[in-house]
């Protein structure tokens, strides 16, 4: 019998492992498919999985309002997924995951301007450390690494501003799981339209691609968001936010083992600075009272 509180911890560990390795699965899948095709397929299967889960739980499928589901579907799903997939086509999974998961850093900046949340003294230290780490990883003096880094940083910024928008304009009365399913559906419509309009080679339906797609769609997209919502509902925001530390670690380690990725010294130093910055943000979050998130912010 599990101890009280052990289930959310187990869910967080599973989430970190799943989302961390998903960067390797996505990199493998992109060997066989255009980024937009893969993104659309991944999100479509994830949406079907969540809709099936909502139906199986006999919950309401409709939403009181679809406005934020459309907005977040276009931003947090469509644009975020497209940018991260494009980044993976020109950069390594480890580096991409680290830059994407600078989301907490960007969230502080956007919340300052949109939610008028004051940046406190220790947070400025985290911002400075994260900026220094970003500079080392992006290496603007090395133009060959600039494209992938820029796309990954943009993906993290889009995820952050989506979360801030969701907090600023929540959808009262919406079931979290159903909201997430609709958000994925609207994101799929956008990604599917881009894939249809953009000429490219067809998907190569190999066994490797199917395995990577199913992992990315069912486990990382469908089950991953479900675990994320579960963890958020049963732990403090600070504890849940610490998952962004573990995910790049798993991605970097998995990429080194499976794909032979060996980041240069400047990137390792940048990753270390970002890890310290995110650890500081997580520690500061632990000292705050638990904040209830809206369904949109949790998705």
C-alpha positions in Angstrom: 0.0 0.0 0.0 1.5 3.3 -1.0 2.2 6.0 1.6 0.1 9.3 1.5 1.6 11.6 -1.0 3.7 8.9 -2.8 1.3 8.7 -5.7 1.9 12.3 -7.0 5.6 11.8 -6.6 5.4 8.6 -8.7 3.3 10.4 -11.3 5.9 13.2 -11.4 8.8 10.7 -11.9 6.9 9.0 -14.7 6.1 12.4 -16.3 9.7 13.5 -16.2 10.9 10.2 -17.7 8.2 10.3 -20.4 8.6 13.9 -21.4 12.4 13.7 -21.2 12.6 10.7 -23.5 10.0 12.1 -25.9 12.6 14.4 -27.3 14.6 11.4 -28.5 11.4 9.8 -29.9 10.5 13.0 -31.8 14.0 13.3 -33.2 13.8 9.7 -34.5 10.3 10.2 -36.0 11.5 13.3 -37.9 13.9 11.0 -39.9 10.8 9.7 -41.6 8.3 12.5 -41.7 8.1 16.3 -42.3 7.8 18.2 -39.0 4.3 19.4 -39.8 3.0 16.0 -40.8 4.5 14.5 -37.6 3.2 17.3 -35.4 -0.4 17.0 -36.8 -0.4 13.2 -36.4 1.0 13.4 -32.9 -1.5 16.0 -31.7 -4.5 14.3 -33.5 -3.8 10.9 -31.8 -3.3 12.7 -28.5 -6.6 14.5 -28.8 -8.5 11.3 -29.7 -6.9 9.6 -26.6 -8.1 12.3 -24.3 -11.6 12.5 -25.8 -11.8 8.7 -25.4 -10.7 9.1 -21.8 -13.3 11.8 -21.1 -16.0 9.6 -22.6 -14.8 6.6 -20.6 -15.1 8.6 -17.4 -18.6 9.7 -18.4 -17.7 13.3 -18.1 -19.1 16.2 -20.1 -17.4 16.6 -23.5 -18.6 20.2 -24.2 -17.2 23.4 -22.8 -19.0 26.5 -21.4 -16.8 28.6 -23.7 -14.5 27.7 -26.5 -12.7 31.0 -26.9 -9.6 30.2 -24.8 -9.5 26.6 -26.1 -9.1 28.0 -29.6 -6.5 30.6 -28.5 -4.4 28.1 -26.5 -4.9 25.5 -29.2 -3.3 27.8 -31.8 -0.6 29.0 -29.4 0.2 26.4 -26.8 -0.4 23.5 -29.1 -0.1 24.6 -32.8 2.7 27.2 -32.6 4.6 25.6 -29.7 4.6 22.1 -31.3 5.6 23.5 -34.7 8.5 25.5 -33.3 9.8 22.6 -31.2 9.6 20.1 -34.1 11.3 22.5 -36.4 14.1 23.1 -33.8 14.6 19.3 -33.7 15.3 19.1 -37.4 18.4 21.3 -37.1 19.5 20.8 -33.4 20.2 18.0 -31.0 17.4 16.8 -28.6 19.4 17.6 -25.5 20.1 21.2 -26.4 16.5 21.7 -27.7 14.9 20.4 -24.6 17.0 22.6 -22.3 16.2 25.8 -24.3 12.5 24.9 -24.6 12.3 24.3 -20.8 13.5 27.8 -20.1 9.7 28.4 -20.0 9.7 29.4 -16.3 12.2 32.1 -17.0 10.1 33.6 -19.8 6.9 33.2 -17.7 8.4 35.5 -15.0 9.1 38.1 -17.7 5.7 37.9 -19.3 3.8 37.8 -16.0 5.6 41.0 -15.1 4.1 42.8 -18.1 0.7 41.1 -18.5 -0.3 40.2 -15.0 1.7 43.0 -13.3 3.5 40.5 -11.0 6.5 42.2 -9.5 9.8 40.5 -10.1 11.3 40.0 -6.6 15.0 40.3 -5.7 16.0 36.6 -5.9 14.1 36.2 -9.1 16.3 38.8 -10.8 19.3 36.5 -9.9 17.5 33.6 -11.7 16.7 35.8 -14.7 20.4 36.8 -14.9 21.6 33.2 -14.6 19.2 31.9 -17.2 20.1 34.7 -19.6 23.8 33.9 -19.2 23.1 30.2 -19.8 21.0 31.0 -22.8 23.8 33.0 -24.3 26.3 30.2 -23.8 24.0 27.6 -25.4 22.7 29.7 -28.3 26.2 30.9 -29.0 25.3 33.9 -31.2 28.9 34.1 -32.3 28.4 30.7 -33.9 25.9 31.2 -36.7 25.7 27.5 -37.5 23.9 26.8 -34.2 21.7 30.0 -34.2 18.7 28.7 -36.2 17.8 25.7 -34.0 18.5 27.6 -30.8 16.3 30.5 -31.8 13.4 28.1 -32.7 13.7 26.3 -29.3 13.9 29.5 -27.3 10.9 30.8 -29.2 9.0 27.6 -28.4 9.7 28.1 -24.7 8.6 31.7 -24.9 5.3 30.7 -26.7 4.6 28.1 -24.0 5.2 30.7 -21.3 3.0 33.4 -22.8 0.3 30.8 -23.4 0.3 29.9 -19.6 0.2 33.6 -18.7 -2.7 34.3 -21.1 -4.6 31.3 -19.6 -4.1 32.6 -16.1 -5.2 36.1 -17.2 -8.3 34.9 -19.0 -9.4 31.6 -17.5 -12.5 29.5 -18.5 -14.6 29.0 -15.4 -16.6 25.8 -15.2 -14.5 23.9 -17.8 -13.4 20.3 -17.0 -9.6 20.2 -17.2 -9.4 17.0 -19.2 -12.1 18.0 -21.7 -10.5 21.5 -22.1 -7.2 19.9 -22.9 -8.8 17.6 -25.4 -10.4 20.5 -27.2 -7.2 22.5 -27.1 -5.4 19.6 -28.8 -8.2 19.4 -31.4 -7.9 23.0 -32.3 -4.1 22.7 -32.4 -4.4 19.8 -34.8 -6.7 21.7 -37.1 -4.0 24.5 -37.4 -1.1 22.0 -37.8 -3.1 19.9 -40.3 -3.8 22.9 -42.4 -0.2 24.0 -42.5 0.9 20.4 -43.4 -1.7 20.3 -46.2 -0.6 23.7 -47.6 3.1 23.1 -47.3 4.5 20.9 -50.1 6.8 18.1 -48.9 7.7 14.4 -49.2 5.1 11.9 -47.8 5.5 10.1 -44.5 7.7 7.0 -44.6 5.6 4.5 -42.6 8.4 2.4 -41.2 8.2 0.4 -38.0 10.6 2.9 -36.3 8.4 5.8 -37.3 5.2 4.2 -36.0 6.8 3.3 -32.7 8.1 6.9 -32.2 4.8 8.3 -33.2 2.8 6.2 -30.8 5.2 7.0 -28.0 5.0 10.8 -28.7 1.2 10.8 -29.3 -0.2 8.5 -26.7 2.4 8.6 -23.9 4.0 12.1 -24.2 1.0 14.0 -25.5 -2.0 12.2 -24.2 -0.9 10.6 -21.0 1.8 13.2 -20.4 -0.7 16.1 -20.2 -3.0 13.9 -18.0 -0.1 13.2 -15.6 0.8 16.9 -15.6 -2.8 17.9 -14.6 -2.8 15.2 -11.9 0.5 16.5 -10.4 -0.7 20.1 -10.5 -3.9 19.2 -8.7 -2.1 17.4 -5.8 1.1 19.3 -5.2 2.3 22.9 -4.8 3.0 24.8 -8.0 6.7 25.0 -6.9 7.0 21.2 -6.7 5.3 20.7 -10.0 7.4 23.3 -11.6 10.6 21.4 -10.7 9.7 18.8 -13.4 11.3 21.2 -15.9 14.6 20.5 -14.2 14.4 16.7 -14.6 13.1 16.7 -18.2 16.2 18.2 -19.9 18.4 16.0 -17.8 16.6 12.9 -19.0 16.7 14.2 -22.6 20.4 15.1 -22.5 21.3 11.7 -20.9 19.1 9.7 -23.4 20.5 11.6 -26.4 24.0 10.9 -25.3 23.3 7.2 -24.8 21.1 6.5 -27.8 22.1 9.1 -30.4 25.7 9.8 -29.3 25.1 13.5 -28.7 28.1 15.1 -26.9 27.4 18.8 -26.1 30.5 21.1 -26.2 31.8 22.7 -23.0 30.1 26.0 -23.5 26.7 24.3 -23.9 27.3 22.2 -20.8 28.1 25.3 -18.9 25.0 27.0 -20.2 22.9 24.0 -19.2 24.3 24.1 -15.7 23.5 27.8 -15.3 19.9 27.3 -16.5 19.6 24.4 -14.1 20.7 26.6 -11.2 18.3 29.3 -12.4 15.3 26.9 -12.6 16.3 25.3 -9.2 16.2 28.8 -7.7 12.8 29.5 -9.2 11.5 26.2 -7.9 12.8 26.9 -4.4 11.2 30.3 -4.4 7.9 28.6 -5.6 8.1 26.2 -2.7 8.0 29.1 -0.3 4.8 30.5 -1.8 1.3 29.5 -0.9 -0.4 27.0 -3.2 -2.1 28.7 -6.1 -5.1 27.1 -7.7 -4.7 27.0 -11.5 -7.5 27.4 -14.0 -8.2 24.4 -16.3 -6.6 26.4 -19.1 -3.4 27.0 -17.2 -3.2 23.3 -16.3 -3.4 22.1 -19.9 
